Amino acid sequence: MSAHGASGSILKQPKAVWAVAFASVISFMGIGLVDPILPAIAESLQATPTETEMLFTAYLAVTGVAMLFTSWVSSRIGVKKTLLVGLVLIVVFAAAAGLSNNVEAIIGFRAGWGLGNAFFISTALATIVDSAKGGRAAAIILYEAALGLGIAAGPLIGAALGNISWRGPFFGTASLMAVAFIAIVAFLPKTDDSKLEPTRLSAPFKALAQPTLLALALAALFYNIGFFVLLAYSPFVLGFDVWGLGLTFFGWGLALAITSVFLAPVLTARMRRSRVLWIALPLLAVVLVLCGVFWNDPTMLVVLIVAGGLVLGVLNTVLTECVMGATDLPRVVASGAYSAVRFIGGAIAPPAATEIAREFGADAPYFAAAVSVAIAAVIVIACAKPLARADVDEEELDDVDEAEAVLLGDAA
């Protein structure tokens, strides 16, 4: 059973942690920022829904692939430089997307944006976990709070800027990321790069050979399909204007933020993390089935989208906690390997959803997403033995490691 005794210290963090957390908020805004303007981009640039959904796919696919190599880069140039490289790439490609005049160019620049995001996200998570006070659990809650706040604010800011022009959210992201760059430069201490231990290129692939991490990554792949069908496909079904979509997904993101910070720790304090996943994944599948049933009732669909956010917040936090405790590998390696597989699901889902809708009807993508999330639940339940390590608390794991070291010493 998880213990979260460090919760009281979550706000007492070094300036460096707050700087990275702030930059993380801005980074995660980029996910939801374009959500309210998807229909507007499709209309303005005469793009099909599937072409417009490629804005998500290009971003997430490149993010996922690049994350396999972020640990190799950061172990050679240092954490601070890796974060700054990521932020610069996001600023450049977000601004370039805003200057584009066709959907193909925006897709390409979103891919470059995804490259920057890969350098930033996995390194930011490892930095917060390694630097935050109060233990791993408190650090992950802080990271998930940044994620939730960013995802919640993104659609609202996207709506405000998108109401002026569909280009606005892109320029807004570039500007905010420039501020984040300054914050990292000012508050994150310079690391001693002479003490860096270079990571092999093969490290993330070898990490995925570990049963615990592989099970979590595969479960997250199928879970992420449900996540991004809800986020990226729903705007086309709802048919709202930019403000309607912005407010809907603000509610979704706010629900996600609240449960990731407040409900997830309560649940994991009372039961094992894997058991929380056993409950939350089927519950998300039920929400997606109901979305398919009520797809043509906008009011009911909005309620279900927000309800989905409540479940997603729990899942995000618990999965991240599991990954950070799943192996003895450096956290940036574990995070990068897990995220690379996870983002494949996010990359597949948006265009697949619009194509499924075209072939089988507007409700079909939600049912397909529900099946995908159910597969994630089956993986988690079937892999109960490998996931036992992810259920162990940080303090318990230290005791286990010490005991193993004593036993190995005695054997020697």
C-alpha positions as CSV (number, residue, x, y, z in Angstrom):
1,M,0.0,0.0,0.0
2,S,1.4,3.4,-0.9
3,A,2.2,6.0,1.6
4,H,2.2,9.7,0.8
5,G,3.4,11.2,3.9
6,A,5.3,13.8,2.0
7,S,2.3,15.5,0.7
8,G,2.7,18.3,3.2
9,S,6.0,19.3,1.7
10,I,4.9,19.4,-1.9
11,L,4.8,23.2,-2.0
12,K,8.2,23.7,-0.3
13,Q,10.4,23.2,-3.3
14,P,13.6,24.8,-4.6
15,K,13.4,27.5,-7.3
16,A,14.8,25.1,-9.8
17,V,11.9,22.7,-9.4
18,W,9.4,25.5,-9.8
19,A,11.1,26.8,-12.9
20,V,10.9,23.3,-14.5
21,A,7.3,22.9,-13.3
22,F,6.4,26.3,-14.9
23,A,8.0,25.3,-18.1
24,S,6.1,22.0,-18.0
25,V,2.8,23.8,-17.6
26,I,3.6,25.7,-20.8
27,S,4.8,22.6,-22.6
28,F,1.6,20.7,-21.8
29,M,-0.5,23.7,-22.9
30,G,0.7,22.8,-26.4
31,I,-1.3,19.6,-26.3
32,G,-4.7,21.2,-25.8
33,L,-3.9,24.6,-27.3
34,V,-4.8,23.5,-30.8
35,D,-7.9,21.6,-29.8
36,P,-10.4,24.5,-30.1
37,I,-9.0,25.5,-33.4
38,L,-9.0,22.2,-35.2
39,P,-12.3,22.8,-37.0
40,A,-11.2,26.4,-37.8
41,I,-7.9,25.2,-39.3
42,A,-9.8,22.6,-41.4
43,E,-12.2,25.3,-42.7
44,S,-9.6,28.1,-43.2
45,L,-7.0,25.8,-45.0
46,Q,-9.6,23.6,-46.7
47,A,-8.3,20.5,-45.0
48,T,-10.1,17.3,-44.3
49,P,-10.7,16.3,-40.6
50,T,-8.1,13.5,-41.0
51,E,-5.5,16.0,-42.4
52,T,-6.2,18.3,-39.5
53,E,-5.8,15.4,-37.0
54,M,-2.3,14.9,-38.4
55,L,-1.4,17.9,-36.3
56,F,-1.6,15.6,-33.3
57,T,-0.1,12.6,-35.1
58,A,3.0,14.3,-36.3
59,Y,3.6,15.9,-33.0
60,L,3.1,12.8,-30.9
61,A,4.9,10.4,-33.3
62,V,8.1,12.4,-33.4
63,T,7.9,13.0,-29.7
64,G,7.6,9.3,-29.1
65,V,10.5,8.2,-31.4
66,A,12.8,11.0,-30.2
67,M,12.2,10.0,-26.5
68,L,14.2,6.9,-27.2
69,F,17.3,9.1,-27.7
70,T,16.8,11.8,-25.1
71,S,18.6,10.0,-22.3
72,W,21.6,9.5,-24.7
73,V,21.6,13.3,-25.4
74,S,21.1,14.5,-21.8
75,S,23.8,12.1,-20.5
76,R,26.3,13.9,-22.8
77,I,25.3,17.6,-22.7
78,G,23.6,17.7,-19.3
79,V,20.1,18.2,-18.1
80,K,20.0,21.9,-18.3
81,K,21.2,22.1,-21.9
82,T,18.8,19.4,-22.9
83,L,15.9,21.3,-21.5
84,L,17.0,24.5,-23.2
85,V,17.5,22.8,-26.5
86,G,13.9,21.4,-26.3
87,L,12.5,24.8,-25.4
88,V,14.3,26.5,-28.3
89,L,13.0,23.9,-30.8
90,I,9.4,24.4,-29.5
91,V,9.7,28.2,-29.8
92,V,11.1,28.0,-33.4
93,F,8.6,25.4,-34.7
94,A,5.5,26.8,-33.0
95,A,6.3,30.3,-34.5
96,A,6.9,28.7,-37.9
97,A,3.5,26.9,-37.7
98,G,1.8,30.2,-37.0
99,L,3.4,31.7,-40.1
100,S,2.3,28.8,-42.4
101,N,-0.3,29.0,-45.1
102,N,-1.2,25.3,-45.7
103,V,-1.9,22.4,-43.5
104,E,1.0,20.3,-44.8
105,A,3.5,22.9,-43.6
106,I,1.8,23.1,-40.2
107,I,2.0,19.3,-39.9
108,G,5.7,19.4,-40.6
109,F,6.3,22.2,-38.1
110,R,4.3,20.3,-35.5
111,A,6.7,17.4,-36.0
112,G,9.6,19.7,-35.2
113,W,7.6,20.9,-32.2
114,G,7.3,17.3,-31.1
115,L,11.1,16.9,-31.3
116,G,11.6,19.8,-28.9
117,N,8.8,18.4,-26.7
118,A,10.6,15.0,-26.5
119,F,13.8,16.7,-25.2
120,F,11.9,18.6,-22.7
121,I,9.2,16.3,-21.3
122,S,11.3,13.2,-20.3
123,T,14.1,15.4,-19.0
124,A,11.7,17.6,-17.0
125,L,10.1,14.6,-15.3
126,A,13.5,13.2,-14.3
127,T,14.7,16.6,-13.1
128,I,11.6,17.2,-10.9
129,V,11.8,13.7,-9.4
130,D,15.5,14.0,-8.7
131,S,15.4,17.6,-7.4
132,A,12.1,17.9,-5.5
133,K,11.8,17.7,-1.7
134,G,9.4,15.3,-0.1
135,G,10.2,12.1,-2.0
136,R,9.3,10.6,-5.3
137,A,5.5,10.6,-4.7
138,A,5.4,14.3,-3.9
139,A,7.6,15.1,-7.0
140,I,5.3,13.1,-9.3
141,I,2.2,14.8,-7.9
142,L,3.9,18.2,-8.6
143,Y,4.7,17.1,-12.1
144,E,1.1,15.8,-12.7
145,A,-0.2,19.1,-11.3
146,A,1.8,20.9,-13.9
147,L,0.5,18.6,-16.6
148,G,-3.1,19.0,-15.5
149,L,-2.8,22.8,-15.2
150,G,-1.2,23.0,-18.7
151,I,-3.8,20.7,-20.3
152,A,-6.6,22.7,-18.6
153,A,-5.3,26.1,-19.5
154,G,-4.4,25.1,-23.0
155,P,-7.9,24.9,-24.5
156,L,-9.0,28.1,-22.8
157,I,-6.0,30.1,-24.0
158,G,-6.3,28.4,-27.4
159,A,-9.9,29.6,-27.6
160,A,-9.0,33.2,-26.6
161,L,-6.3,33.4,-29.2
162,G,-8.1,31.3,-31.7
163,N,-11.1,33.6,-31.6
164,I,-8.8,36.2,-33.1
165,S,-7.1,33.9,-35.6
166,W,-6.3,30.2,-35.8
167,R,-2.6,31.4,-35.9
168,G,-2.9,32.9,-32.5
169,P,-2.4,29.8,-30.4
170,F,0.9,29.0,-32.2
171,F,2.3,32.4,-31.6
172,G,1.1,32.2,-28.0
173,T,2.9,29.0,-27.4
174,A,6.1,30.4,-28.9
175,S,5.9,33.4,-26.6
176,L,5.2,31.5,-23.5
177,M,8.0,29.0,-24.2
178,A,10.4,31.9,-24.6
179,V,9.4,33.0,-21.1
180,A,9.9,29.4,-19.9
181,F,13.4,29.4,-21.5
182,I,14.3,32.5,-19.5
183,A,13.0,30.9,-16.3
184,I,15.2,27.7,-16.8
185,V,18.3,29.8,-17.6
186,A,17.7,32.0,-14.5
187,F,16.7,29.4,-11.8
188,L,18.0,25.9,-12.8
189,P,21.6,25.6,-11.5
190,K,24.4,24.8,-13.9
191,T,25.2,21.1,-13.7
192,D,28.7,19.7,-13.4
193,D,29.0,18.1,-16.8
194,S,32.4,16.6,-16.0
195,K,30.5,14.0,-13.8
196,L,28.1,12.9,-16.5
197,E,27.9,9.2,-17.1
198,P,27.1,8.7,-20.8
199,T,24.1,6.5,-21.5
200,R,24.2,4.0,-24.3
201,L,21.9,4.4,-27.3
202,S,20.6,0.9,-26.6
203,A,19.6,1.8,-23.0
204,P,15.9,2.6,-23.6
205,F,15.5,-0.6,-25.7
206,K,17.0,-2.7,-23.0
207,A,14.8,-1.0,-20.5
208,L,11.8,-2.2,-22.4
209,A,13.1,-5.7,-22.1
210,Q,12.3,-5.5,-18.3
211,P,8.8,-7.1,-17.9
212,T,7.5,-4.4,-15.5
213,L,8.3,-1.4,-17.7
214,L,7.2,-3.3,-20.9
215,A,3.8,-4.1,-19.3
216,L,3.3,-0.5,-18.2
217,A,4.3,0.8,-21.6
218,L,2.0,-1.5,-23.6
219,A,-0.9,-0.7,-21.2
220,A,-0.2,3.0,-21.7
221,L,-0.1,2.6,-25.5
222,F,-3.7,1.3,-25.5
223,Y,-4.8,3.6,-22.8
224,N,-3.5,6.6,-24.7
225,I,-5.7,5.7,-27.7
226,G,-8.7,6.3,-25.5
227,F,-7.2,9.5,-24.1
228,F,-6.6,11.1,-27.6
229,V,-9.9,9.9,-29.1
230,L,-11.6,11.9,-26.3
231,L,-9.3,14.9,-26.7
232,A,-8.7,15.1,-30.5
233,Y,-11.8,13.5,-32.1
234,S,-14.5,15.0,-29.9
235,P,-14.2,18.6,-31.2
236,F,-15.5,17.5,-34.6
237,V,-18.4,15.7,-33.1
238,L,-19.5,18.5,-30.8
239,G,-19.5,21.1,-33.6
240,F,-19.0,24.0,-31.1
241,D,-17.2,27.3,-31.9
242,V,-13.8,28.0,-30.5
243,W,-15.1,29.3,-27.2
244,G,-17.5,26.3,-26.8
245,L,-14.6,23.9,-27.4
246,G,-12.3,25.9,-25.2
247,L,-14.6,25.8,-22.3
248,T,-15.5,22.1,-22.7
249,F,-11.8,21.0,-22.7
250,F,-11.0,23.5,-20.0
251,G,-13.5,21.6,-17.8
252,W,-11.9,18.3,-19.0
253,G,-8.4,19.5,-18.2
254,L,-9.5,20.9,-14.8
255,A,-11.1,17.6,-13.9
256,L,-7.9,15.8,-14.9
257,A,-5.8,18.2,-12.8
258,I,-8.0,17.9,-9.7
259,T,-8.0,14.1,-9.6
260,S,-4.3,13.7,-10.5
261,V,-3.3,15.9,-7.5
262,F,-6.0,15.1,-4.9
263,L,-7.8,11.9,-5.7
264,A,-4.9,9.7,-7.0
265,P,-2.9,10.0,-3.7
266,V,-5.9,9.2,-1.6
267,L,-6.6,6.0,-3.7
268,T,-3.0,4.8,-3.7
269,A,-2.8,5.4,0.1
270,R,-5.6,2.9,0.5
271,M,-4.8,0.3,-2.2
272,R,-2.0,-0.9,-4.4
273,R,-1.3,1.1,-7.5
274,S,-2.0,-1.8,-9.8
275,R,-5.4,-2.2,-8.1
276,V,-6.2,1.4,-8.8
277,L,-5.4,0.7,-12.5
278,W,-7.7,-2.4,-12.4
279,I,-10.6,-0.1,-11.4
280,A,-9.8,3.1,-13.4
281,L,-9.2,1.5,-16.8
282,P,-12.5,-0.3,-17.0
283,L,-14.2,2.8,-15.7
284,L,-12.7,4.9,-18.6
285,A,-13.8,2.2,-21.0
286,V,-17.4,2.6,-19.7
287,V,-17.2,6.4,-20.2
288,L,-16.1,5.9,-23.8
289,V,-18.9,3.5,-24.5
290,L,-21.4,6.1,-23.1
291,C,-19.8,8.7,-25.4
292,G,-20.5,6.4,-28.3
293,V,-24.1,6.0,-27.2
294,F,-24.7,9.7,-26.6
295,W,-22.5,11.2,-29.4
296,N,-25.4,13.2,-30.9
297,D,-26.4,14.8,-27.6
298,P,-23.9,17.7,-27.1
299,T,-24.9,18.3,-23.5
300,M,-24.5,14.7,-22.4
301,L,-21.2,14.4,-24.4
302,V,-19.7,17.4,-22.6
303,V,-20.6,15.8,-19.3
304,L,-19.0,12.5,-20.3
305,I,-15.9,14.3,-21.6
306,V,-15.4,16.0,-18.2
307,A,-16.1,12.7,-16.4
308,G,-13.5,11.1,-18.6
309,G,-11.0,13.8,-17.4
310,L,-11.7,12.8,-13.8
311,V,-10.6,9.2,-14.6
312,L,-7.7,10.3,-16.8
313,G,-6.2,12.3,-13.9
314,V,-6.0,9.3,-11.7
315,L,-4.6,7.1,-14.4
316,N,-1.9,9.6,-15.4
317,T,-0.6,10.0,-11.8
318,V,-0.7,6.3,-11.0
319,L,1.0,5.2,-14.2
320,T,3.7,7.7,-13.7
321,E,4.3,6.6,-10.2
322,C,4.5,3.0,-11.4
323,V,7.0,3.8,-14.1
324,M,9.3,5.8,-11.8
325,G,9.4,2.8,-9.4
326,A,9.4,0.1,-12.0
327,T,13.2,-0.3,-12.5
328,D,16.6,0.6,-11.1
329,L,17.5,2.4,-14.3
330,P,18.2,6.1,-14.4
331,R,14.8,7.9,-14.4
332,V,15.4,9.7,-17.6
333,V,16.0,6.3,-19.3
334,A,12.8,4.7,-17.8
335,S,10.7,7.8,-18.6
336,G,12.0,8.0,-22.2
337,A,11.4,4.3,-23.0
338,Y,8.0,4.3,-21.4
339,S,6.9,7.5,-23.1
340,A,8.2,6.5,-26.5
341,V,5.8,3.5,-26.5
342,R,2.9,5.5,-24.9
343,F,3.0,8.2,-27.5
344,I,2.5,5.7,-30.3
345,G,-1.0,5.3,-29.1
346,G,-1.6,9.0,-29.1
347,A,-0.1,9.3,-32.6
348,I,-2.4,6.6,-34.0
349,A,-5.7,7.6,-32.4
350,P,-6.6,11.0,-34.0
351,P,-6.5,10.2,-37.7
352,A,-7.7,6.6,-37.1
353,A,-10.7,8.0,-35.3
354,T,-11.8,10.3,-38.2
355,E,-11.3,7.4,-40.7
356,I,-13.3,5.0,-38.6
357,A,-16.0,7.6,-38.3
358,R,-16.0,8.1,-42.1
359,E,-16.4,4.3,-42.6
360,F,-18.6,3.3,-39.7
361,G,-20.3,6.3,-38.3
362,A,-19.6,9.1,-35.8
363,D,-20.1,6.8,-32.7
364,A,-17.7,4.1,-33.9
365,P,-14.4,5.8,-32.7
366,Y,-15.6,5.9,-29.1
367,F,-16.5,2.2,-29.2
368,A,-13.1,1.4,-30.7
369,A,-11.4,3.5,-28.1
370,A,-13.3,1.7,-25.3
371,V,-12.0,-1.7,-26.7
372,S,-8.5,-0.3,-26.7
373,V,-8.7,0.8,-23.1
374,A,-10.2,-2.6,-22.2
375,I,-7.1,-4.2,-23.7
376,A,-5.0,-1.9,-21.4
377,A,-6.9,-3.2,-18.5
378,V,-6.4,-6.8,-19.5
379,I,-2.6,-6.2,-19.8
380,V,-2.5,-4.7,-16.3
381,I,-4.5,-7.6,-14.8
382,A,-2.6,-10.3,-16.7
383,C,0.8,-8.8,-15.7
384,A,0.0,-8.6,-12.0
385,K,3.3,-10.4,-11.1
386,P,5.7,-8.2,-13.0
387,L,3.7,-5.1,-11.8
388,A,4.3,-6.1,-8.1
389,R,7.5,-4.1,-8.2
390,A,5.6,-1.0,-9.2
391,D,3.4,-1.4,-6.1
392,V,6.3,-1.1,-3.8
393,D,6.9,2.3,-2.1
394,E,10.1,4.2,-2.4
395,E,11.1,3.6,1.2
396,E,10.2,-0.1,1.0
397,L,12.2,-0.5,-2.2
398,D,15.2,1.0,-0.5
399,D,14.8,-1.6,2.3
400,V,14.5,-4.4,-0.3
401,D,17.6,-3.2,-2.1
402,E,19.6,-3.0,1.1
403,A,18.5,-6.5,2.1
404,E,19.5,-7.8,-1.3
405,A,22.9,-6.1,-1.0
406,V,23.4,-7.7,2.4
407,L,22.4,-11.1,1.1
408,L,24.7,-10.8,-1.9
409,G,27.5,-9.7,0.3
410,D,27.0,-12.7,2.6
411,A,27.0,-15.0,-0.5
412,A,30.2,-13.5,-1.7
